[in-house]
Amino acid sequence: MHALRKALHNELHARPSLYFDEPAHVFHLAFLGTGADCEALLRRCCPDTFDPDAAQGITRLDGYPFKWERHAEFFTLTLVLPADHSELSWTSLPQVLAQAVEPYQQQVINAVQVIVRDEAGLDLERYGFKDPCGSSVGGGDAVVWSDFRLTEDGSSRFLFINHRLNAYRQGRMIRRLLEIETYRMMASLALDTAKTLSRQLDDYDRTLVSLSERNVASDGGNAKALLEDIAQLSRQVVGSSVKCRHRFSATQAYAQLVFERLGELRESHVADCQRLGVFIERRFKPTVRYCAATEQRLEHLAESVANLGDLLQARVQVEMEEQNAEILRSLNARAESQIKIQRAVEGLSIIAITYYLLSLFKLIYAGLHTLGAPLSERDGLLALAPLAILILVVVLLRIRKAKEH
């Protein structure tokens, strides 16, 4: 059996829902934080039933159903408080949970309160929604209302009216609502990053335009300084890309989950009210698109900077090749001049050698004539001429051999 067989198979049973069918208050909190933060908070809430190695768990907090989940960047807590119809009004977070999460208030990224009830005696105005949105979900088996406004304590509110859902379907439907809100907030985390990056990109664009104009007007003398400025801009763009890549990728993943969960609600209209999904999509999609457009703008800027650097390097390379060609031409001209000089030197050398040989032969003839040899000047010249010619041939061969070597 593979070592991961059990763990991978049990992923099918991960992220369970809380199942209940009675009227209730559902409190859901999502916290930004690490695994250490999650473990510290859970030890405050449920120290006896908390499994530090698990990714989620269902237990009881002060006798009520309580679920916790760990995610990559955040963790969530969900508490269900059964209630009577007389108690079905908005209320604050239960004291036991409020005390536990008090040190982590700054990390709360999402807080949702859901009232679950049936339709008997429903008075929608009693719940204080302003211009509410409503949807019939689950093929008409339930209705959900919300105005998507934050209360003074920073939570959003949903009214869930169950018509024909059993405990399992109701638990899964409420889970989808909670996930939509949590994933929507996690996806929206990139909005501030995108706005900050957008201002930086404006500066980068102006710098790129300036560098492009300098490249066009450059005569090649300041190519080194221009190339260094381009490299500096490239480092800044790459640094921004590295910092923001994870956040933008997470936004795309979270947004996809939001739209998938909206589709799973199987919404239909309630009277003339706007559907929850339509409200969320029309106001949430611009955020996702703005983040995606900012990411694409960053990628295009990086490509433009790289192209400008490549153009400048190509230009410098062409100029270097022209300089090298000019150097080669000058070397060829110098070599031709040296060959001509060498030939002239060779001719002069032959003349000089011939002169010295004739002088030497004259001395030899004079010496022989002084010693009384019966040798005329003409006979002496004819006798020594072959030797002179032989010496000149040997010298010419040595010069040619030296040149070839």
NUTI-650013 format. One line per 3 residues: number of its first residue (from 1); for each residue x, y, z of C-alpha. Coordinates in pm, 1 decimal, decimal comma. Each point is the difference from the previous one (the first is absolute). Example, Ala and Ser with C-alpha at 12.3 -4.5 7.8 and 13.67 -1.06 7.14 Angstrom:
! residues 2
1 = 1230,0/-450,0/780,0 | 137,0/344,0/-66,0
This chain:
! residues 405
1 = 0,0/0,0/0,0 | 139,7/339,4/-97,5 | 93,2/225,0/292,2
4 = -237,8/273,0/-123,2 | -288,4/-231,2/-88,8 | -206,3/72,9/311,6
7 = 67,5/374,0/12,5 | -79,7/53,5/-367,4 | -316,6/-209,1/15,1
10 = -126,9/184,9/307,0 | 13,4/327,3/-194,7 | -341,3/-109,0/-130,2
13 = -135,1/53,4/350,0 | 178,5/329,0/67,4 | -184,8/326,8/66,0
16 = -322,5/-144,8/145,4 | -305,9/214,5/66,1 | -190,7/51,6/322,9
19 = -339,9/-168,0/-36,2 | -306,9/127,1/187,9 | -366,5/54,7/-81,7
22 = -131,6/211,4/286,0 | -9,7/384,3/4,9 | 340,8/128,7/96,9
25 = 258,6/274,7/2,1 | 313,7/-78,9/-202,2 | 314,4/200,1/74,2
28 = 291,3/-24,5/-242,1 | 342,0/163,6/42,8 | 299,1/-10,4/-236,9
31 = 346,8/101,6/120,5 | 312,3/82,4/-196,5 | 289,8/-180,4/161,2
34 = 242,3/-286,9/13,1 | -44,0/-349,1/133,0 | 151,2/113,0/329,4
37 = -269,4/268,5/38,4 | -269,9/-254,7/-75,3 | 139,8/-247,0/252,4
40 = 28,3/265,6/270,2 | -360,5/112,3/-53,1 | -136,8/-354,8/-5,0
43 = 178,8/-77,7/324,9 | -197,3/286,6/151,1 | -330,4/-124,7/-145,6
46 = 21,2/-377,9/27,5 | 326,5/-111,6/164,6 | -124,4/-351,4/79,6
49 = -133,6/-94,2/-345,5 | 243,0/181,8/-224,7 | 216,3/-218,3/-227,7
52 = 309,9/202,6/-98,7 | 67,2/-225,3/-301,2 | -348,9/29,0/-152,1
55 = -106,5/254,1/-263,8 | -353,9/27,0/135,3 | -214,6/-128,0/278,2
58 = -352,6/2,2/141,9 | -40,8/19,3/377,2 | -210,5/192,1/252,5
61 = 55,8/339,9/153,2 | -196,3/66,2/317,9 | -227,6/-286,7/-104,0
64 = -70,4/131,4/-351,6 | 118,1/-143,2/-336,5 | 333,5/156,4/-89,5
67 = 212,3/-50,1/-312,5 | 347,8/124,2/-88,5 | 192,6/-19,4/-326,8
70 = 354,1/80,1/-103,0 | 79,0/139,6/-343,1 | 319,2/115,3/-169,2
73 = -26,6/366,1/102,9 | -284,0/5,3/248,1 | -204,3/-208,8/242,1
76 = -368,8/8,1/86,1 | -225,0/-61,5/299,7 | -371,3/-78,4/-25,5
79 = -237,8/-21,2/296,0 | -368,3/-106,1/-15,7 | -235,7/110,4/279,4
82 = -348,1/-158,9/-14,4 | -273,7/252,3/82,6 | -375,2/38,2/33,7
85 = -204,4/214,7/-236,7 | -28,3/259,3/272,0 | 381,1/31,4/9,0
88 = 52,0/29,2/-375,2 | 134,3/351,8/-17,6 | 345,8/137,0/-54,4
91 = 227,0/-45,9/296,8 | 361,8/46,8/89,5 | 267,4/-266,3/-4,0
94 = -44,5/-249,4/290,2 | 208,4/99,0/298,1 | 203,3/-319,2/11,1
97 = 109,4/40,6/-362,2 | 46,6/377,1/27,2 | 240,5/-42,5/291,0
100 = 196,0/-267,7/-183,7 | 50,8/206,5/-316,1 | 57,6/334,6/171,8
103 = 384,1/-7,9/-43,8 | -47,7/-74,4/-372,9 | -246,0/275,3/-91,1
106 = 250,9/173,0/-228,1 | 29,1/-318,6/-206,3 | -372,0/-39,8/-73,4
109 = -47,7/25,5/-377,0 | -363,2/-112,9/-3,6 | -280,3/-21,8/254,7
112 = -346,1/-126,4/-92,8 | -315,3/-58,3/200,3 | -274,8/-214,8/-152,0
115 = -347,0/-37,7/147,7 | -157,7/-328,7/-107,0 | -378,8/-30,2/35,9
118 = -314,1/-115,2/-174,5 | -255,2/219,9/-172,1 | -263,9/-12,9/272,3
121 = -66,5/347,4/135,3 | 275,7/159,1/-207,4 | 21,1/380,6/18,8
124 = 286,7/103,9/-229,9 | -5,5/363,7/113,2 | 75,7/-118,5/351,0
127 = 355,5/-88,6/-108,1 | 84,4/352,9/-109,1 | 133,5/-63,5/-349,6
130 = 49,4/309,2/-217,5 | -74,9/-66,1/-365,9 | 47,0/-375,7/45,4
133 = 93,4/-257,2/-259,8 | -184,2/-331,2/0,9 | 37,3/-331,6/-176,0
136 = -190,6/-323,7/-6,6 | 271,4/-266,7/27,8 | 15,3/-376,7/-24,8
139 = -267,2/-13,4/-268,4 | -244,6/199,0/213,5 | 52,6/-196,1/322,7
142 = 132,3/303,4/189,6 | 20,9/378,5/-23,6 | 296,3/218,3/100,8
145 = -11,5/372,2/76,8 | 281,1/249,6/61,9 | 87,9/363,2/-60,3
148 = 377,1/-65,2/7,7 | 54,8/285,8/243,0 | 236,1/-15,5/294,5
151 = -127,0/49,6/350,9 | 179,2/205,8/264,0 | 197,0/-304,5/111,0
154 = 115,7/-65,5/-360,5 | -215,6/-303,7/-77,2 | -237,1/-63,2/-289,3
157 = -344,1/-157,7/38,3 | -203,2/-260,7/-187,2 | -354,3/-118,1/60,2
160 = -46,2/-360,7/-110,2 | -361,7/-118,9/-29,0 | -30,3/-375,8/-30,1
163 = -296,3/-140,1/-190,9 | 72,6/-364,4/-74,3 | 369,1/-62,9/72,4
166 = 99,8/-278,5/235,0 | 288,6/39,7/245,0 | 266,3/-117,1/-248,4
169 = -105,8/220,1/-288,6 | -50,7/296,8/231,5 | 349,6/-41,9/147,0
172 = 158,8/-18,8/-344,0 | -198,3/299,5/-128,0 | 103,1/219,0/293,2
175 = 357,3/-115,5/-43,1 | -7,9/125,5/-360,1 | -123,8/340,7/114,1
178 = 277,0/25,4/258,2 | 264,6/-108,7/-250,4 | -120,6/255,8/-253,9
181 = 51,5/281,4/248,5 | 333,5/-128,7/129,4 | 149,7/-72,3/-341,8
184 = -130,0/333,1/-130,3 | 183,0/184,1/276,7 | 317,0/-201,5/-53,3
187 = -10,9/75,5/-372,0 | -50,6/369,2/73,8 | 322,9/12,6/202,1
190 = 185,4/64,0/-326,4 | -195,4/321,5/-65,6 | 218,9/216,2/223,1
193 = 310,5/-166,2/-144,7 | -126,4/70,0/-352,5 | -67,6/367,5/78,3
196 = 346,2/47,2/150,1 | 160,9/-184,6/-288,7 | -198,5/203,8/-251,9
199 = 159,4/320,7/130,6 | 343,3/-160,5/-26,9 | -76,6/-112,9/-353,8
202 = -80,7/359,2/-95,4 | 351,8/97,9/108,4 | 148,0/-300,3/-180,6
205 = -187,3/92,3/-318,9 | 136,3/356,0/8,8 | 350,3/-131,6/57,8
208 = -37,9/-245,1/-287,7 | -114,7/278,5/-234,7 | 299,4/211,1/102,2
211 = 239,6/-289,5/-57,3 | -156,6/-72,5/-339,7 | 46,9/362,0/-106,1
214 = 361,1/-7,8/120,2 | 55,8/-317,9/-197,0 | -136,9/162,1/-317,0
217 = 206,8/317,2/44,3 | 314,0/-179,1/115,6 | 309,2/16,2/-221,4
220 = 161,0/-302,0/165,7 | 229,1/196,6/229,1 | -218,6/-41,9/308,9
223 = -115,2/-356,9/-65,4 | 155,9/-126,3/322,7 | -187,0/250,4/218,6
226 = -324,5/-64,2/-189,2 | 40,4/-375,4/37,0 | 57,1/38,7/374,5
229 = -319,7/209,5/32,9 | -196,1/-263,2/-190,8 | 141,9/-272,1/225,1
232 = -101,3/202,4/306,6 | -358,1/34,1/-128,3 | -6,1/-371,6/-81,2
235 = 107,6/-83,5/356,5 | -279,1/218,1/140,1 | -263,2/-157,5/-224,8
238 = 115,8/-352,8/80,5 | 0,0/82,8/371,2 | -358,6/124,8/-18,3
241 = -100,3/-309,4/-196,0 | 153,1/-231,7/260,1 | -175,6/182,6/284,5
244 = -344,3/-1,8/-162,7 | -4,4/-326,6/-194,1 | -125,0/-212,8/290,4
247 = -273,2/247,0/97,6 | -136,9/30,8/-352,5 | 9,3/-377,2/-53,9
250 = -188,6/-49,7/325,6 | -260,1/254,1/-111,6 | -69,1/-196,6/-316,6
253 = -32,9/-324,5/196,2 | -230,4/149,1/265,3 | -213,4/177,3/-261,5
256 = -50,5/-325,2/-186,9 | -120,5/-162,8/322,2 | -243,9/287,4/58,7
259 = -154,8/-37,8/-345,2 | -16,2/-377,8/37,0 | -181,0/28,7/333,6
262 = -243,1/251,7/-147,2 | -80,9/-247,5/-274,0 | -57,6/-274,5/256,3
265 = -269,6/208,9/170,7 | -228,1/-45,0/-303,8 | -155,2/342,5/49,1
268 = -327,8/132,0/-132,1 | -180,5/331,2/47,7 | -207,6/90,7/303,8
271 = -265,8/254,5/-97,9 | 171,7/306,5/-152,0 | 312,6/-15,6/214,6
274 = 348,0/-25,6/-141,4 | 156,4/-343,3/43,5 | 292,3/-38,5/238,1
277 = 216,3/-146,2/-273,9 | -69,0/288,3/-236,6 | 79,3/252,3/272,4
280 = 330,0/-169,9/85,6 | 108,7/-54,8/-359,5 | -69,2/357,4/-109,6
283 = 198,1/145,1/289,5 | 261,8/-269,0/46,8 | 99,6/-65,8/-361,4
286 = 140,6/353,9/-47,7 | 236,4/-65,7/289,9 | 116,8/-326,7/-153,5
289 = 35,5/156,8/-342,9 | 190,6/299,2/137,2 | 247,3/-233,3/173,8
292 = 35,1/-211,8/-314,6 | 49,1/311,3/-215,4 | 264,9/133,1/237,7
295 = 180,3/-333,3/-10,8 | -11,0/-2,4/-381,5 | 121,5/357,6/-7,6
298 = 296,0/-98,8/216,3 | 79,0/-294,4/-227,5 | -21,6/215,5/-314,8
301 = 223,0/262,2/161,1 | 257,2/-266,0/84,8 | -7,9/-119,1/-362,7
304 = 39,5/357,3/-129,7 | 298,7/65,7/224,5 | 157,5/-327,2/-109,0
307 = -60,3/86,6/-367,2 | 154,5/344,9/44,8 | 304,7/-158,7/162,0
310 = 26,7/-250,4/-284,1 | -25,7/279,1/-260,1 | 272,8/200,0/168,6
313 = 224,0/-304,3/31,6 | -57,8/-83,8/-367,3 | 87,4/356,8/-92,6
316 = 316,3/-8,7/209,0 | 89,3/-337,0/-153,0 | -38,8/139,4/-352,8
319 = 217,1/299,3/89,5 | 261,8/-231,3/149,2 | -3,0/-213,2/-313,9
322 = 47,4/312,1/-212,7 | 290,7/106,2/218,4 | 152,0/-346,7/-27,2
325 = -40,3/7,8/-377,8 | 173,5/339,3/-11,5 | 281,9/-136,8/214,7
328 = 36,5/-298,0/-232,6 | 12,3/229,7/-302,7 | 270,9/209,2/162,6
331 = 192,0/-314,2/88,2 | -24,3/-119,7/-360,1 | 123,9/335,0/-127,3
334 = 285,7/-9,3/250,0 | 87,7/-354,7/-104,3 | 5,8/102,1/-367,1
337 = 226,4/291,1/83,3 | 229,1/-229,0/196,2 | 15,6/-242,8/-295,6
340 = 93,7/281,7/-236,3 | 265,0/122,3/239,5 | 126,0/-353,1/42,1
343 = 27,5/-45,7/-377,2 | 188,0/326,7/-29,5 | 232,4/-109,8/277,7
346 = 54,6/-333,6/-175,2 | 94,5/179,3/-323,9 | 234,4/231,5/182,1
349 = 146,4/-294,5/185,7 | 72,2/-179,5/-328,1 | 159,4/312,6/-142,2
352 = 208,3/41,5/312,4 | 105,3/-364,7/0,2 | 87,8/21,3/-368,2
355 = 206,2/310,7/66,6 | 181,5/-162,7/289,3 | 65,5/-316,2/-204,8
358 = 142,5/202,0/-287,2 | 215,5/193,3/241,2 | 114,6/-326,6/156,4
361 = 75,5/-151,2/-337,9 | 193,4/312,0/-96,4 | 209,7/-37,1/311,8
364 = 61,8/-367,8/-75,0 | 99,6/81,7/-359,1 | 228,1/280,1/117,0
367 = 162,5/-238,5/247,6 | 56,3/-269,7/-257,2 | 133,8/253,6/-250,4
370 = 240,5/133,8/260,7 | 124,0/-351,4/68,3 | 84,3/-24,6/-369,3
373 = -279,4/-227,2/-115,7 | -34,5/8,6/-379,3 | -365,6/99,4/16,9
376 = -157,0/284,8/-189,5 | -279,7/208,2/143,5 | -247,0/-148,6/-249,0
379 = 96,6/-357,0/82,1 | -24,0/66,9/373,6 | -346,9/147,4/-39,1
382 = -117,4/-296,8/-207,2 | 149,4/-246,4/249,5 | -166,5/159,3/304,5
385 = -340,0/80,3/-164,8 | -151,3/-351,7/55,5 | 95,9/16,6/366,4
388 = -166,9/339,8/34,5 | -313,9/-124,5/-171,4 | -7,5/-307,4/230,5
391 = 31,8/216,3/308,2 | -282,6/229,4/-118,7 | -227,4/-303,7/-66,6
394 = 69,5/-137,6/348,4 | -79,8/336,6/158,6 | -327,6/32,4/-196,1
397 = -105,8/-352,4/101,1 | 71,0/72,3/366,8 | -204,6/320,6/-16,8
400 = -296,6/-177,0/-162,9 | 17,4/-284,1/252,7 | -0,2/249,3/285,4
403 = -305,9/175,8/-147,7 | -190,1/-324,6/-38,2 | 80,1/-98,9/357,6
